[in-house]
Amino acid sequence: MNEAEKLSRLADIVRSGVPADVDAAHDAAERARFVEAVSRGAGRAGALGRVGSWLRASPLWSALTGRPRWSFALAGGAALALALVALWPARPLDYAVEGAPSAAGRYIAATAGGEARLRFTDGTSVALSPGSAMRVVDVDAAGARMLLEDGRASLRVTRRPRARWSVEAGPFAVLVTGTAFDVSWSRGDGTLRVDLHEGSVTVRGPLAPDGLPLRAGQRLVARMREGDVQISSGDAASAADPAPKALPPAGTAAQPREEKTIGPGDAGGGDAGAVRPEGSRAEGAPASPPTDGAGPAAPAGAAAAPSWAQRVAAGDFRAVLAEAEQRGLGGVLERGSLDDLVALGDAARYARRGDVAQRALSATRKRFPGTSQGKAAAFLLGRLIHDGGSPEAAVAWYDTYLAESPGGPFAAEALGRKMVAIERTAGRAAARPIAELYLKRHPRGAHEPVARDLLTP
């Protein structure tokens, strides 16, 4: 049933309260006016106003409201018609493509000699740099979902209530409601760059499972090959590109070297201790270098050395590892603070020292099982083992994390990775129930395409 047929049906509903002695030709003309009035409405408010005006101006209104027998029927039919129009789905946005003569369907490719531009009916514009390619995956009344296949795009998104836009690039997604930003993606080296000029956006992906918010003037660079994410001010990045300080998010994937696969039962667990909000930084004692007696105390009045957490935030991973080994890795794991264990585990993962990372994460779970870091260590251990080539062993760790932190920051990725691991080890049929659960809990999660594919007959 098309739009005109639906509107005509609304007219029939209103007519259900009209007496039989109304002239048929006049009634048909009035119904045509009703359909035309609503069809011309640009939105719900316009449609409601036109329907109301049509009803009040119609000769039927004055003719029938004077007849008690029919006035209630007419009022009820009118109210029903107005309610249906109010609930009528908002019209999806439309867009036009400029500068891309070879655009096919929703695929737009800018030529090597000039840029292409998309102009949406709400005022949003997307400029594709020469040689770039983009696909418009979906468009609705709230916004659009676009896939930047390669190259650079500059977006100026009109701010509207309930607007929803996203630009996907490789495994990343930039989520936005109304703002101005540039995004580039290189398939060759797996590098994403986002320059935010106005408003705010959130970047999600394998290196940022919880989402990284950006403010106006900031630049984000994510390198899949190196496994790190960097955020800097736009001015600093322009002055020395690329030289921003590394800010690797919690949960960044790391490829372990030779290591012993550790199961959940080998690293402690339980719910001892106070449960605090989930987070990626350690809680408890203030961060400081390990005090296991292996190093000299700082002279009185001397400036305090940067903590391990501060060094990790600055990207100095190898210095943290070198200091831990100099002081005695065993002593750090047995007596170091929670802050230091978390920083050591992060440094080891970012530096591709999977063996040290597993030991640090296992010590965190054993010594601080009730903290958010102790629980998060279960997920990180699972991911280390999964990325190391043992998806079946990783599933137990994902289950442990989901049992201890069902609403934790890694819950979506843990369930998504479990789904992938089950598919790989037990087949599609075994993974389908997990895919259904994933879509129910995380309908817009990073593993949503995989889940939908598993459920496709």
NUNU-793155 format. One line per 10 residues: number of its first residue (from 1); their letters; for each residue x, y negated, z negated of C-alpha. Coordinates in nm, 2 decimals, padded with zeros to 4 digits. Each point is the difference from the previous one (the first is absolute). Example, Ala and Ser with C-alpha at 12.3 -4.5 7.8 and 13.67 -1.06 7.14 Angstrom:
1 = as = 01.23,00.45,-00.78 | 00.14,-00.34,00.07 $
END
This chain:
1 = mneaeklsrl = 00.00,00.00,00.00 | 00.16,-00.33,00.11 | -00.03,-00.34,-00.18 | -00.30,-00.11,00.20 | -00.19,00.32,-00.07 | 00.08,-00.03,-00.37 | -00.14,-00.36,00.00 | -00.30,00.11,00.19 | -00.06,00.27,-00.26 | 00.01,-00.28,-00.27 $
11 = adivrsgvpa = -00.27,-00.18,00.19 | -00.21,00.32,00.00 | 00.04,00.02,-00.38 | -00.13,-00.36,-00.03 | -00.29,00.08,00.24 | -00.11,00.29,-00.22 | -00.19,-00.26,-00.21 | -00.16,-00.19,00.29 | -00.38,00.06,00.06 | -00.11,00.18,00.32 $
21 = dvdaahdaae = -00.20,-00.30,00.13 | 00.32,-00.20,00.08 | 00.05,-00.05,00.37 | 00.24,00.26,00.14 | 00.17,-00.23,00.25 | 00.05,-00.27,-00.27 | 00.13,00.27,-00.24 | 00.25,00.12,00.26 | 00.13,-00.35,00.06 | 00.04,-00.06,-00.37 $
31 = rarfveavsr = 00.19,00.32,-00.04 | 00.24,-00.10,00.28 | 00.05,-00.33,-00.17 | 00.09,00.18,-00.32 | 00.26,00.22,00.17 | 00.15,-00.30,00.18 | 00.02,-00.21,-00.32 | 00.19,00.27,-00.19 | 00.22,00.09,00.29 | 00.12,-00.36,00.02 $
41 = gagragalgr = 00.11,-00.01,-00.36 | 00.37,-00.02,-00.04 | -00.01,00.16,-00.35 | -00.23,00.11,-00.28 | -00.07,-00.35,-00.11 | -00.08,-00.12,00.35 | -00.21,00.31,00.06 | -00.20,-00.05,-00.32 | -00.06,-00.36,00.08 | -00.12,00.08,00.35 $
51 = vgswlraspl = -00.23,00.28,-00.12 | -00.15,-00.22,-00.27 | -00.05,-00.28,00.25 | -00.16,00.24,00.25 | -00.24,00.13,-00.26 | -00.11,-00.34,-00.12 | -00.03,-00.15,00.35 | -00.20,00.30,00.13 | -00.37,-00.05,00.05 | -00.04,00.33,-00.17 $
61 = wsaltgrprw = 00.12,-00.15,-00.33 | -00.28,-00.26,-00.02 | -00.26,00.24,00.15 | 00.07,00.28,-00.24 | 00.10,-00.16,-00.32 | -00.36,-00.13,-00.02 | -00.13,00.36,00.00 | 00.05,00.15,-00.34 | -00.03,00.35,00.14 | 00.31,-00.05,00.22 $
71 = sfalaggaal = 00.20,-00.25,-00.19 | 00.16,00.25,-00.23 | 00.09,00.23,00.29 | 00.15,-00.28,00.20 | 00.20,-00.12,-00.30 | 00.12,00.35,-00.07 | 00.10,00.05,00.36 | 00.18,-00.33,00.01 | 00.19,00.08,-00.32 | 00.10,00.34,00.13 $
81 = alalvalwpa = 00.12,-00.16,00.33 | 00.20,-00.26,-00.19 | 00.16,00.26,-00.22 | 00.10,00.21,00.29 | 00.16,-00.29,00.18 | 00.18,-00.10,-00.32 | 00.15,00.35,-00.02 | 00.08,00.01,00.37 | 00.36,00.09,00.05 | 00.23,-00.30,00.07 $
91 = rpldyavega = 00.12,-00.01,00.36 | 00.36,00.12,00.06 | 00.26,-00.25,00.10 | 00.10,-00.02,00.36 | 00.33,-00.11,00.15 | 00.15,-00.11,00.33 | 00.35,00.08,00.13 | 00.22,-00.26,00.17 | 00.33,00.05,00.18 | -00.02,00.38,00.03 $
101 = psaagryiaa = -00.13,00.09,00.34 | 00.08,00.36,-00.05 | -00.21,00.03,-00.32 | -00.19,00.33,00.00 | -00.29,00.04,-00.24 | 00.13,-00.09,-00.34 | 00.37,00.04,00.09 | 00.18,-00.33,00.06 | 00.35,-00.03,00.13 | 00.18,-00.33,00.04 $
111 = taggearlrf = 00.22,-00.03,00.31 | 00.37,-00.05,-00.03 | -00.03,-00.35,00.13 | -00.28,-00.14,-00.22 | -00.21,00.05,-00.31 | -00.36,00.14,-00.02 | -00.27,-00.14,-00.23 | -00.31,00.14,-00.16 | -00.27,-00.24,-00.10 | -00.28,00.12,-00.23 $
121 = tdgtsvalsp = -00.34,-00.15,-00.03 | 00.06,-00.11,-00.36 | 00.30,-00.21,00.10 | 00.27,00.25,-00.08 | 00.28,00.02,00.25 | 00.28,00.25,00.06 | 00.30,-00.09,00.22 | 00.22,00.28,00.13 | 00.36,-00.08,00.08 | 00.13,00.10,00.34 $
131 = gsamrvvdvd = 00.04,00.37,00.04 | -00.21,00.08,-00.31 | -00.29,00.25,00.00 | -00.31,00.02,-00.22 | -00.31,00.21,-00.03 | -00.33,-00.12,-00.14 | -00.11,00.31,-00.19 | -00.33,-00.13,-00.15 | -00.21,-00.32,-00.01 | -00.29,-00.07,-00.23 $
141 = aagarmlled = -00.17,-00.31,-00.15 | 00.26,-00.03,-00.27 | 00.31,00.01,00.22 | 00.22,00.23,00.20 | 00.25,00.28,-00.05 | 00.29,-00.03,00.24 | 00.30,00.22,00.07 | 00.33,-00.18,00.10 | 00.17,00.27,00.20 | 00.32,-00.19,00.06 $
151 = graslrvtrr = 00.12,-00.36,00.00 | -00.12,-00.31,-00.18 | -00.34,-00.16,-00.07 | -00.10,-00.34,-00.15 | -00.34,00.00,-00.17 | -00.22,-00.29,-00.11 | -00.29,00.16,-00.18 | -00.30,-00.22,-00.08 | -00.09,00.01,-00.36 | -00.36,00.12,-00.05 $
161 = prarwsveag = -00.20,00.16,-00.29 | 00.05,00.38,00.01 | 00.24,-00.01,00.29 | 00.21,00.31,00.04 | 00.30,00.02,00.25 | 00.29,00.24,00.02 | 00.31,00.04,00.22 | 00.16,00.34,00.00 | 00.36,00.04,00.12 | 00.15,00.35,-00.01 $
171 = pfavlvtgta = -00.08,00.14,-00.35 | -00.07,-00.35,-00.14 | -00.31,-00.20,-00.03 | -00.03,-00.38,-00.06 | -00.34,-00.08,-00.17 | -00.13,-00.35,00.02 | -00.32,-00.20,-00.03 | 00.09,-00.35,00.12 | 00.36,-00.12,00.06 | 00.28,-00.07,00.25 $
181 = fdvswsrgdg = 00.29,00.24,00.04 | 00.24,00.16,00.25 | 00.05,00.38,00.00 | 00.26,00.19,00.21 | 00.06,00.37,00.03 | 00.29,00.19,00.17 | -00.08,00.36,00.07 | 00.37,00.06,00.09 | 00.14,-00.06,-00.35 | -00.32,00.01,-00.20 $
191 = tlrvdlhegs = 00.02,-00.36,-00.13 | -00.30,-00.21,-00.10 | 00.03,-00.38,-00.06 | -00.28,-00.22,-00.13 | 00.04,-00.38,-00.02 | -00.29,-00.16,-00.20 | -00.08,-00.37,00.08 | -00.33,-00.05,-00.18 | -00.23,00.19,-00.24 | 00.10,00.35,-00.13 $
201 = vtvrgplapd = 00.03,00.35,00.14 | 00.06,00.34,-00.14 | 00.24,00.25,00.17 | -00.05,00.37,-00.06 | 00.19,00.30,00.13 | 00.23,00.28,-00.10 | 00.26,-00.24,-00.15 | -00.28,-00.19,-00.18 | -00.28,00.25,-00.09 | -00.15,-00.24,-00.26 $
211 = glplragqrl = 00.01,-00.30,00.24 | 00.23,-00.30,-00.01 | -00.17,-00.34,-00.02 | 00.16,-00.29,00.19 | -00.04,-00.37,-00.06 | 00.03,-00.28,00.25 | 00.36,-00.06,00.09 | 00.12,00.35,-00.06 | 00.15,00.26,00.24 | -00.02,00.37,-00.04 $
221 = varmregdvq = 00.24,00.24,00.18 | -00.06,00.38,-00.03 | 00.25,00.24,00.15 | -00.12,00.36,00.02 | 00.34,00.13,00.10 | 00.18,-00.15,-00.30 | -00.30,00.06,-00.23 | -00.02,-00.35,-00.15 | -00.22,-00.31,-00.01 | 00.13,-00.36,-00.02 $
231 = issgdaasaa = -00.19,-00.31,-00.09 | 00.14,-00.36,00.02 | -00.11,-00.35,00.05 | -00.05,-00.10,00.36 | 00.26,-00.28,-00.03 | 00.26,00.23,-00.14 | -00.06,00.27,00.26 | 00.03,-00.25,00.28 | 00.33,-00.14,-00.13 | 00.16,00.35,-00.03 $
241 = dpapkalppa = -00.20,00.26,00.19 | -00.01,00.28,-00.11 | 00.14,-00.08,-00.35 | -00.29,00.01,-00.24 | 00.04,00.17,-00.34 | -00.12,00.35,00.00 | -00.32,00.07,-00.20 | -00.06,00.37,00.04 | -00.34,00.09,-00.12 | -00.06,00.28,-00.24 $
251 = gtaaqpreek = -00.06,00.32,00.18 | 00.23,-00.07,00.30 | 00.07,00.33,00.18 | 00.35,00.13,-00.03 | 00.16,00.29,00.17 | 00.18,00.23,-00.25 | 00.33,00.17,00.05 | 00.06,00.36,-00.12 | -00.21,00.05,-00.31 | -00.17,00.25,-00.22 $
261 = tigpgdaggg = -00.38,00.00,00.04 | -00.16,-00.08,-00.34 | -00.35,00.11,-00.09 | -00.24,-00.19,-00.22 | 00.06,00.24,-00.29 | 00.37,-00.08,00.00 | -00.02,-00.37,-00.07 | -00.24,-00.05,-00.29 | -00.34,-00.15,00.01 | -00.29,-00.05,-00.23 $
271 = dagavrpegs = -00.17,-00.31,-00.13 | 00.21,-00.10,-00.29 | 00.04,-00.37,-00.07 | -00.21,-00.30,00.08 | -00.14,-00.01,00.35 | 00.07,-00.34,00.16 | -00.10,-00.13,00.34 | 00.16,00.17,00.29 | 00.30,-00.18,00.14 | 00.34,00.04,00.17 $
281 = raegapaspp = 00.22,-00.17,-00.25 | 00.09,00.16,-00.33 | -00.17,-00.09,-00.33 | 00.13,00.01,-00.35 | 00.34,-00.14,-00.10 | 00.14,-00.29,00.20 | 00.21,00.10,00.30 | 00.38,00.02,-00.08 | 00.30,00.20,00.11 | 00.01,00.35,-00.17 $
291 = tdgagpaapa = 00.14,-00.01,-00.35 | 00.12,00.35,-00.04 | 00.34,-00.10,-00.13 | 00.18,00.05,00.33 | 00.08,-00.37,00.07 | 00.13,-00.30,-00.21 | -00.23,-00.25,-00.16 | -00.03,-00.34,00.16 | 00.19,-00.28,-00.19 | -00.21,-00.22,-00.22 $
301 = gaaaapswaq = -00.13,-00.30,00.20 | 00.07,00.16,00.34 | -00.27,-00.02,00.26 | -00.21,00.32,00.01 | 00.06,00.22,00.31 | -00.30,00.05,00.23 | -00.21,00.29,-00.11 | -00.03,00.31,00.23 | -00.36,-00.10,00.09 | 00.13,-00.34,00.11 $
311 = rvaagdfrav = 00.27,00.16,00.21 | -00.25,00.24,00.16 | -00.22,-00.30,00.08 | 00.30,-00.17,00.17 | 00.08,00.31,00.20 | 00.32,00.09,-00.18 | -00.09,00.37,-00.03 | 00.35,00.15,00.03 | 00.13,-00.22,-00.28 | -00.26,00.14,-00.23 $
321 = laeaeqrglg = 00.09,00.36,00.09 | 00.37,-00.07,-00.04 | -00.04,-00.15,-00.34 | -00.23,00.29,-00.11 | 00.27,00.25,00.11 | 00.28,-00.20,-00.16 | -00.19,00.00,-00.33 | -00.09,00.37,00.03 | -00.31,00.10,00.18 | -00.10,00.26,-00.25 $
331 = gvlergsldd = 00.01,-00.25,-00.29 | -00.21,-00.25,00.20 | -00.27,00.26,00.07 | -00.01,00.12,-00.36 | 00.03,-00.34,-00.18 | -00.07,-00.28,00.24 | -00.30,-00.22,-00.04 | -00.32,00.04,00.21 | 00.09,-00.31,00.20 | 00.34,00.15,00.08 $
341 = lvalgdaary = -00.14,00.34,00.10 | -00.25,-00.16,00.23 | 00.26,-00.23,00.16 | 00.24,00.29,00.04 | -00.27,00.21,00.17 | -00.09,-00.29,00.23 | 00.37,-00.07,00.09 | 00.06,00.37,00.07 | -00.30,00.03,00.23 | 00.08,-00.32,00.19 $
351 = arrgdvaqra = 00.36,00.11,00.04 | -00.10,00.35,00.12 | 00.13,00.17,-00.31 | -00.28,00.25,-00.03 | 00.19,00.22,-00.25 | 00.04,-00.29,-00.25 | -00.35,-00.13,00.07 | -00.15,00.34,-00.10 | 00.20,00.01,-00.32 | -00.10,-00.35,-00.09 $
361 = lsatrkrfpg = -00.37,00.06,00.07 | 00.00,00.33,-00.19 | 00.16,-00.17,-00.30 | -00.26,-00.28,00.02 | -00.28,00.26,-00.02 | 00.17,00.20,-00.27 | 00.09,-00.29,-00.23 | -00.29,-00.24,00.07 | -00.29,00.22,00.11 | -00.29,-00.23,-00.11 $
371 = tsqgkaaafl = 00.12,-00.32,00.18 | -00.11,-00.11,00.34 | 00.36,00.06,00.13 | 00.00,00.35,-00.14 | -00.32,00.07,00.19 | 00.11,-00.17,00.32 | 00.32,00.21,-00.01 | -00.22,00.30,00.08 | -00.11,-00.15,00.33 | 00.35,-00.12,00.08 $
381 = lgrlihdggs = 00.14,00.35,-00.06 | -00.26,00.15,00.22 | 00.09,-00.24,00.28 | 00.37,00.06,-00.03 | -00.06,00.37,00.03 | -00.25,-00.04,00.28 | 00.23,-00.22,00.20 | 00.28,00.25,-00.07 | -00.19,00.27,00.19 | -00.20,00.18,-00.27 $
391 = peaavawydt = -00.36,-00.11,00.04 | -00.14,00.30,-00.18 | 00.20,-00.07,-00.32 | -00.10,-00.37,00.02 | -00.37,00.08,-00.03 | 00.04,00.09,-00.36 | 00.15,-00.33,-00.08 | -00.27,-00.19,00.19 | -00.26,00.19,-00.20 | 00.18,-00.08,-00.33 $
401 = ylaespggpf = 00.00,-00.37,00.08 | -00.36,00.00,00.11 | -00.10,00.18,-00.32 | 00.19,-00.25,-00.22 | -00.07,-00.32,00.20 | -00.32,00.05,00.21 | -00.02,-00.38,00.04 | 00.37,-00.07,00.01 | 00.18,-00.21,00.27 | 00.11,00.31,00.19 $
411 = aaealgrkmv = -00.33,00.19,-00.02 | -00.08,-00.06,00.37 | 00.34,00.10,00.13 | 00.02,00.30,-00.23 | -00.33,00.13,00.13 | 00.09,-00.08,00.36 | 00.33,00.17,-00.02 | -00.16,00.30,-00.17 | -00.24,00.02,00.29 | 00.29,-00.01,00.25 $
421 = aiertagraa = 00.20,00.26,-00.20 | -00.30,00.24,-00.02 | -00.06,-00.03,00.38 | 00.36,00.08,00.07 | 00.03,00.29,-00.23 | -00.36,00.15,00.00 | -00.16,-00.13,00.31 | -00.27,-00.25,00.10 | -00.29,00.19,-00.16 | 00.17,-00.01,-00.34 $
431 = arpiaelylk = 00.06,-00.37,00.03 | -00.35,-00.11,00.11 | -00.15,-00.01,-00.36 | 00.29,-00.23,-00.10 | -00.06,-00.21,00.31 | -00.37,-00.04,-00.10 | 00.11,-00.10,-00.36 | 00.25,-00.25,00.14 | -00.25,-00.18,00.22 | -00.24,-00.01,-00.29 $
441 = rhprgahepv = 00.25,-00.16,-00.24 | 00.21,-00.20,00.25 | -00.20,-00.07,00.31 | 00.25,-00.26,00.12 | 00.32,00.17,-00.12 | 00.31,00.05,00.20 | -00.08,00.37,00.05 | -00.35,-00.07,00.13 | 00.08,00.08,00.37 | 00.15,00.34,-00.11 $
451 = ardlltp = -00.30,00.08,-00.21 | -00.25,-00.08,00.27 | 00.20,00.21,00.25 | -00.01,00.29,-00.23 | -00.38,-00.03,-00.03 | -00.04,-00.02,00.38 | -00.15,00.33,00.13 $
END
